[in-house]
Amino acid sequence: MAGSLVDRMVGAAFLNVETYEEVEHDEEAIAQAATVVVLVAAASAIGGLGAGVSGAIQGAVSSIVGWLAWAGITYLVGTKLFGGTATWGELLRTLGFASTPGLLMVFGIIPFLGWPVVVLGSLWGLATGFVAVRQALDFGNGKTFATVLVGWLCFAVLNALF
Protein backbone atom coordinates (compact mmCIF):
# COMPACT_ATOMS: atom_id res chain seq x y z
CA MET A 1 0.00 0.00 0.00
CA ALA A 2 2.03 2.89 -1.24
CA GLY A 3 -0.46 5.55 -2.25
CA SER A 4 1.07 8.93 -2.93
CA LEU A 5 0.56 11.71 -0.42
CA VAL A 6 -1.36 13.87 -2.88
CA ASP A 7 -3.57 11.00 -4.08
CA ARG A 8 -4.42 10.13 -0.50
CA MET A 9 -5.14 13.75 0.39
CA VAL A 10 -7.48 14.09 -2.58
CA GLY A 11 -9.18 10.80 -1.74
CA ALA A 12 -9.62 11.82 1.88
CA ALA A 13 -10.95 15.26 0.95
CA PHE A 14 -13.51 13.71 -1.37
CA LEU A 15 -14.66 11.25 1.31
CA ASN A 16 -13.32 8.21 -0.54
CA VAL A 17 -13.86 5.27 1.82
CA GLU A 18 -11.17 3.21 0.09
CA THR A 19 -8.61 5.93 0.84
CA TYR A 20 -9.48 5.86 4.53
CA GLU A 21 -9.29 2.06 4.59
CA GLU A 22 -5.91 2.19 2.84
CA VAL A 23 -4.34 4.61 5.31
CA GLU A 24 -5.97 2.86 8.26
CA HIS A 25 -4.16 -0.37 7.39
CA ASP A 26 -0.88 1.13 6.16
CA GLU A 27 1.26 1.63 9.27
CA GLU A 28 3.85 3.44 7.14
CA ALA A 29 1.26 6.13 6.35
CA ILE A 30 1.77 7.80 9.72
CA ALA A 31 4.54 9.98 8.25
CA GLN A 32 2.21 11.05 5.43
CA ALA A 33 -0.61 11.77 7.90
CA ALA A 34 1.75 13.86 10.02
CA THR A 35 2.84 15.72 6.87
CA VAL A 36 -0.78 16.60 6.13
CA VAL A 37 -1.23 17.89 9.67
CA VAL A 38 1.95 19.99 9.44
CA LEU A 39 0.77 21.43 6.12
CA VAL A 40 -2.57 22.29 7.72
CA ALA A 41 -0.71 23.80 10.69
CA ALA A 42 1.25 26.02 8.28
CA ALA A 43 -1.97 27.02 6.49
CA SER A 44 -3.57 27.80 9.85
CA ALA A 45 -0.56 29.86 10.88
CA ILE A 46 -0.71 31.91 7.69
CA GLY A 47 -4.47 32.29 8.01
CA GLY A 48 -4.07 33.38 11.61
CA LEU A 49 -1.58 36.14 10.82
CA GLY A 50 -4.47 38.60 10.69
CA ALA A 51 -4.60 38.20 14.47
CA GLY A 52 -0.86 38.82 14.74
CA VAL A 53 2.00 36.49 15.48
CA SER A 54 0.17 35.00 18.46
CA GLY A 55 -2.74 34.09 16.17
CA ALA A 56 -0.36 32.41 13.76
CA ILE A 57 1.32 30.44 16.52
CA GLN A 58 -2.00 29.46 18.06
CA GLY A 59 -3.28 28.26 14.68
CA ALA A 60 -0.23 26.09 14.06
CA VAL A 61 0.00 24.62 17.54
CA SER A 62 -3.71 23.90 17.83
CA SER A 63 -3.63 21.98 14.54
CA ILE A 64 -0.91 19.63 15.72
CA VAL A 65 -1.96 19.26 19.36
CA GLY A 66 -5.60 19.00 18.29
CA TRP A 67 -4.80 16.11 15.95
CA LEU A 68 -3.00 14.16 18.67
CA ALA A 69 -5.60 14.90 21.33
CA TRP A 70 -8.61 14.26 19.09
CA ALA A 71 -7.20 10.92 17.94
CA GLY A 72 -6.58 9.92 21.56
CA ILE A 73 -9.98 10.99 22.81
CA THR A 74 -11.75 9.38 19.86
CA TYR A 75 -9.75 6.20 20.40
CA LEU A 76 -10.74 6.02 24.07
CA VAL A 77 -14.39 6.89 23.53
CA GLY A 78 -14.76 4.72 20.44
CA THR A 79 -13.04 1.61 21.78
CA LYS A 80 -13.80 1.72 25.51
CA LEU A 81 -17.31 3.16 25.45
CA PHE A 82 -18.69 1.96 22.12
CA GLY A 83 -16.62 -1.17 21.39
CA GLY A 84 -14.75 -0.04 18.29
CA THR A 85 -11.77 -1.99 16.99
CA ALA A 86 -9.24 0.70 16.06
CA THR A 87 -5.81 1.45 17.45
CA TRP A 88 -4.65 4.96 18.27
CA GLY A 89 -2.33 4.74 15.24
CA GLU A 90 -5.23 3.94 12.93
CA LEU A 91 -7.09 7.00 14.19
CA LEU A 92 -3.97 9.14 13.89
CA ARG A 93 -3.58 8.11 10.25
CA THR A 94 -7.21 8.47 9.20
CA LEU A 95 -7.76 11.72 11.12
CA GLY A 96 -4.47 13.11 9.83
CA PHE A 97 -5.66 12.71 6.25
CA ALA A 98 -9.14 13.90 7.24
CA SER A 99 -7.58 17.25 8.16
CA THR A 100 -6.87 17.96 4.46
CA PRO A 101 -9.71 20.52 4.13
CA GLY A 102 -7.89 22.50 6.81
CA LEU A 103 -5.57 23.70 4.06
CA LEU A 104 -8.32 26.22 3.33
CA MET A 105 -7.43 27.95 6.61
CA VAL A 106 -4.73 29.79 4.66
CA PHE A 107 -7.51 32.00 3.28
CA GLY A 108 -8.20 33.31 6.80
CA ILE A 109 -5.64 36.02 6.13
CA ILE A 110 -7.84 37.62 3.44
CA PRO A 111 -10.13 40.26 4.98
CA PHE A 112 -13.87 39.73 4.43
CA LEU A 113 -13.41 36.93 1.87
CA GLY A 114 -11.41 34.64 4.12
CA TRP A 115 -13.95 33.80 6.81
CA PRO A 116 -16.51 32.10 4.49
CA VAL A 117 -13.74 29.91 3.07
CA VAL A 118 -12.53 29.08 6.60
CA VAL A 119 -16.09 28.16 7.61
CA LEU A 120 -16.41 25.97 4.51
CA GLY A 121 -13.11 24.28 5.34
CA SER A 122 -14.26 23.66 8.91
CA LEU A 123 -17.55 22.11 7.81
CA TRP A 124 -15.79 20.03 5.18
CA GLY A 125 -13.37 18.89 7.90
CA LEU A 126 -16.31 17.72 10.01
CA ALA A 127 -17.44 15.50 7.14
CA THR A 128 -13.98 14.07 6.49
CA GLY A 129 -13.43 13.55 10.21
CA PHE A 130 -16.71 11.66 10.49
CA VAL A 131 -15.69 9.31 7.68
CA ALA A 132 -12.22 8.87 9.21
CA VAL A 133 -13.67 7.88 12.60
CA ARG A 134 -16.28 5.61 11.04
CA GLN A 135 -13.74 3.74 8.93
CA ALA A 136 -11.08 3.48 11.64
CA LEU A 137 -13.46 2.19 14.30
CA ASP A 138 -15.46 0.00 11.88
CA PHE A 139 -18.74 1.56 12.97
CA GLY A 140 -22.01 2.42 11.34
CA ASN A 141 -23.18 6.03 11.18
CA GLY A 142 -25.06 5.91 14.51
CA LYS A 143 -22.12 4.77 16.63
CA THR A 144 -19.85 7.12 14.73
CA PHE A 145 -22.12 10.05 15.52
CA ALA A 146 -22.28 9.04 19.20
CA THR A 147 -18.49 8.65 19.35
CA VAL A 148 -17.87 12.01 17.73
CA LEU A 149 -20.44 13.75 19.95
CA VAL A 150 -19.16 12.27 23.23
CA GLY A 151 -15.56 12.78 22.08
CA TRP A 152 -16.27 16.40 21.21
CA LEU A 153 -17.85 17.00 24.63
CA CYS A 154 -14.77 15.49 26.32
CA PHE A 155 -12.49 17.57 24.09
CA ALA A 156 -14.46 20.74 24.91
CA VAL A 157 -14.23 20.09 28.66
CA LEU A 158 -10.46 19.44 28.44
CA ASN A 159 -10.03 22.53 26.29
CA ALA A 160 -11.90 24.65 28.85
CA LEU A 161 -9.77 23.29 31.69
CA PHE A 162 -6.45 23.86 29.94
Secondary structure, 3 states (H helix, E strand, C coil): CCCCHHHHHHHHHCCCHHHHHHHHHCHHHHHHHHHHHHHHHHHHHHHHHHHCHHHHHHHHHHHHHHHHHHHHHHHHHHHHHCCCCCCHHHHHHHHHHHCHHHHHHHHHHCCCCHHHHHHHHHHHHHHHHHHHHHHHHCCCHHHHHHHHHHHHHHHHHHHHHC
